[in-house]
Amino acid sequence: MGDKYAQVLSEGLKSVKGFQKLELANNRISSIGADHLLSKLSYQTEILNLSGNSIGKIGIDHLCSNVSLKNTR
């Protein structure tokens, strides 16, 4: 998939409500693609599989801040 397609997918996620699981393992997503995806995830999303991607520390930090925001709403 890569970051470019992750960005396109993230735009589509804005209009999809209610999905609880997103499987994106082994899709060559970096912290840039993860940032796009995480910014558009629904608060109803419970499972996000990004294993096998190289999201690095920046992607992990962004993921943690999104989870923190989700838990405070």
C-alpha positions in Angstrom: 0.0 0.0 0.0 2.5 2.6 1.1 2.0 6.1 2.4 0.3 7.5 -0.7 -2.4 4.9 -0.6 -2.7 5.3 3.2 -3.4 9.0 2.6 -6.1 8.2 0.0 -7.6 5.5 2.3 -7.7 8.0 5.2 -9.8 10.4 3.1 -12.3 7.7 2.6 -12.4 6.8 6.3 -13.9 10.3 7.0 -17.1 9.1 5.4 -17.2 5.6 6.9 -18.7 5.5 10.4 -19.0 2.6 12.8 -16.1 0.3 11.7 -14.4 -1.3 14.7 -11.5 -3.1 13.1 -8.9 -2.0 10.5 -6.3 -4.6 9.3 -3.3 -2.9 7.7 -0.4 -5.2 8.5 2.6 -5.4 6.2 1.5 -2.5 3.9 4.8 -0.5 3.8 3.2 2.3 5.9 5.6 4.8 7.6 5.0 7.4 10.2 3.6 9.7 7.5 1.0 7.2 6.4 0.1 6.3 10.0 -0.3 10.0 10.7 -2.9 10.3 7.9 -4.8 7.2 9.0 -4.8 7.9 12.7 -6.1 11.4 12.2 -9.2 10.1 10.4 -10.1 7.0 12.5 -13.5 6.8 14.0 -13.7 6.9 17.8 -15.6 3.6 17.5 -12.5 1.9 16.1 -11.3 -0.7 18.6 -8.7 -2.7 16.7 -6.0 -1.2 14.4 -3.4 -3.7 13.2 -0.3 -1.9 11.8 2.2 -4.7 12.5 4.9 -5.2 9.9 4.9 -1.5 9.0 7.7 0.9 9.8 5.8 3.6 11.6 8.7 4.3 14.0 8.7 6.4 17.2 6.8 9.3 15.6 4.0 6.9 14.5 3.8 5.4 17.9 3.7 8.8 19.6 0.8 9.8 17.3 -1.0 6.6 18.0 -0.6 7.1 21.8 -1.9 10.6 21.6 -4.9 9.4 19.5 -5.7 6.7 22.1 -5.4 9.2 24.9 -7.9 11.6 23.1 -10.3 8.7 22.5 -10.2 7.7 26.2 -11.1 11.3 27.3 -14.2 11.6 25.2 
